[in-house]
C-alpha cells in the first residue's frame, strides 16, 4: 500500500473516534519521561493540540518532580521521601509552588502556544480549584484533597483554551499551600468535570502481568478485578496508589481511565483515535 493510501486509511480510522469524543472532556496527567525528553514533550503537545482542534475538551494536569528535585539540589536543600511521598517542609513547599505554578506551568503553556495551541495556565489555588487539608504530620505540607472547584477550568474550556493545571492546593485548615499527588489531582478533577476519559502518562507500558516482560501487558481491566490483582502481586509498589486513583475516578463517574506509556511518541493519539489501544484501560464491570 502506498504511503498516501496508508495516511488516508489512518485518517478514516480516526473519524468514528473523533465523532464519538467531540464535545467530550479528556483529562491528561502529564509527567515522567514524556516531560523530560524534548521529542516526547513535543509529541504530547502536538497530540493535545490536535485533539483540541477536532473539538475535544482537553485538560492537562502536570507534576514536576525532577524539576523540583533539581531546584532543591541547587539550593543545597536535602529532599527526604516518606512512604514514597516527598517530605515537604516550608522551604520545599516554597520551591514546589515556585517551580510547579511558575516555571513548569508557564513553560508548558508557552510550548503549547508556540505549536499553535491556545493554552492558559492555572494552579490549584486559582479560584480554590483544589482545596486540601494536611494529609499527615509525618509528610509535612502534603495535602489531601477535600474539594474541587472546576469552574476556573470550565471557564477556560468555554473560552476555547487548553487549561494547563499545576497540582498545588489551597490549604483550607491553615494559611498555607499544599503539595498534592498529581495522579490524585487529575483523577479528582476528571470526576468534577464529568470527563469521558482520564489518561495517565507513565514511564511503563501499562500494567504488566510479569513486570520483567513487556509482552504481558494487560490491555483491559474491570475495576472489580483490581483487589485480586493487588492480592496476587500483579499490581504492586507505586502502581497501587496509581491504580486506586483510576478506580476512584471511575467510581466518581469517569467512563474510562487509560494508563499509557509516555515514552511512546503520540501514545495519546494512538490510544484515543485508532483501533489499536497500546496501554491498559480500566472500566466499570459490564452490565
N, C-alpha and C positions, 0 to 999 in steps of 0.2 A: 504493500500500500504506500502511495506517495505521502510525503510529509504534509502536503496541503490537505489531502483526504483525511489523514490522521488528525490534523488540527480541527478539521470540520467535525469529525466524529466526537472528539473530546468536547467541543462546544455544545453539540447536540445532546451529549450525555449529561452535561451540566444543566440543560434547560429545565427539566422537571424539578430539579432540586432548587434552582433559582425561583421557580414559580411557587414552590412549597414554602420557601423561607422568606420571600419578600414581605416586608412589613413586620416580620418577627424579630425578637431580640435575641442576640447571641452575646454571651459574656466570655471573654478570653482572658484567662490568667496567664500572664507572661513572665517568664523568669528562666533561670538556668542558663545552659549553653546558648540558647537562642538569643539571649540578651547580650552575651559577651562577644560572640562572633559577628563581625560586620556583615558578612554574607548572609548569615541566618537572620540577623536583625532586619536587613533589607527585605528578605523574603517574607517575614512575618508582616512587616509594614505593608508590603505590596498586597498580600492576601487580604488584610483588613480593609485597605482602600478599595479593592475590587468588590468585596462583599458589601461595603458601604454604597458603592456606586450602583449596584444592582438592587438597592432598596432594602438591604438587611440592616437592622439597627444594631451596630456593633459597639460594644463597650470593652475597653481594655483595662484590666486591673493588673498592677505590677508591684513586685517587690524590688529588691536591690541589695541582697545580702553581700555579694562580693564587693560592691562599691562602698558599702558601709564599713566592711572589714578593712578595706584599703585606706579609708579616711581615718579610722581609729588607729591604724598602724602608723600613719603619718604623724598623728598626734601622740604617738607612744603610749596609747591607752589600751590596756590589756582587755581582750574580749574573753569572757567565760561563757560556756554553754551548760545549762542545767536541764536535764531530760530532753536534750535536743533543741531547747529554746535558748536564744541569746539572752544572757542576763543583762538587763537594761537598767543601768544606773542613770543619774541625771545627765552626766556628760555624754553617755552613749545615746540617750534619748535626744539630746540636742543635735547630735550627729545624724541620727536616724531621720529626724524631722528635716534637717537641712538638706541631706542627701536625697531622701525619697521625694519630699514635697518640692524641693528646689531642683537640684542638678539632674537627677534621673528623670523626673516627670517632665521637666521642660525640654530636655534633650529628645525624649520620645515624641513629644508634641511637635518640636521643630522638625524632626526627621519625617514624621507623617506629612507635615505641611510641605516640606521640600519635595516629597514624592507625589504631590498632587492631591493629598487628602485635606480635609478641613478639621483639624483636631483642636481640642481645648482641654487644658489640664485642670484637674480637681484633686484636692486632697480630702481625706476623711473628715477633716474639721470644717470644711466649707459647707455651710448650711446644716451642720451636725449630721453629715452624711453617714458617718459611722460613730455611734455612741458606745462608750465602753466603761467598764469598771475594772479595777485591778484584779488580775487573774489569781495571783498568789504572791505573798511577800517574797517567797524564795526566788521568783523570776524578776523582781524589781518592777520597772514600769512597763510590764507586758500586760495588755488588756484582753478582757473577754467581751465580745460584742454583746451589748444589751439591747440595741435598737438600730435600725437602718432607716434613714430618710431618703428615699430615692428621688425626691423632687429635683435636686440640682442636676442629676444625671438625665432625668426625663426631660427637663427644660432644654438641656444641651442637645439631646436627640431631636426634640421637636424643632429646634433651630437649625438642624442639618449638620451638627457637629459630631465628630467621633470623640466621645468622652474618654480621657485617659486618667485613671484614678489611682492615686498612691494610698498605701494602706497604713495610714496613721490615723488614730481615732481621737475624738474629743472625750476627755475624761468627764464623766457625769458624777463621780463620787469625790473628785479632787480637782484642784486647779492645775491640771497637767494634760499633756498629750500622752497617748499610749501607743506602744509598738504592738501591732497585731499581725497574726499569721495571714499571709496573702491568700493562701488557698481558702481559709475560712472566710475571709473578707469577700472574695469573689463568689463563694457559694451563697453567702447571706445576701449579697447584692443581687445575684441572679434570682433568688427567691422573691426579693422585694420588687423586682422589675417584671416578675412573671415571665422570665426568659424561657424561650423554647429550648435553648441549649447552653450548657456551661462547658467550656473547653479548658482543660488544664494542660499547659505545655510543660513537659518534664524532660529529664535527661535519660529516660529509658523508653524502650519500645512501647510500653504499656504494662499490663500485669502479665508476668511470665509464670507459667506453672512450674518451670525449673529456671531459677534466676541465672543459671550458667548457660542456658540455651535459648537464644532469641527466637528460635523456631517454635517455641512452646507458647507463643503469645495467645492469650485468651481474648478472643475478639468481642465477646458479648457476655455480660453478667447481669443476672437479675438481682435486685437489691437483697432479696431473701437469701441468696447464696453467700453473701458476704461473711456472716458469722462463721459458717462452716469452713470457708477458705482461710479465715484467720486462725481457727482452731487447728486446721491442717498445716499451718505454717506457710501456705502459699502467699498469703498477704502478711508481711512481717515488717519490722523496723519502721522506717519513715513512711512506708506505703500505708500503714494502718491509719494514721490520722488523715492522710490524703483521701483514702477510701471512705472514711467516716464522713468527711466533708461532702463527698459525692452522694452518699446515702441520704444525708441530711437535706441536701439540695433537692433531691428527687422527692423526699417526703414533704418538702416545702412547695412542691408544685412544678419544679423544673422538669421538662419532658425527658431529656436525655443528657447524660454527662459523658464527655469523652476525655480519656487520658491519652495524650498524643506525645509522640517523640519530637521535641522541638529541634533535634539535631537533623531532622529530615527537612530539606527546603520545601516550602509550600505544603507542609503537612496539613494545615488548616483547610486549604482548598481541596486537597485530595480526599480528606475525610468528609467534608460537607457537600462537595459538588461532583462527586464521582461515585461509580458503583462499587469501587474497592476501598472499603474502610481500612485504615492502616494502624489504628490504635485499639484501645479497649473501650467499649461503650457500655455504660451502665444504664439500665432502665427498670421500671417497675415490672413486677411479675405480670405476664399476660393474663388478662381476664378470661 
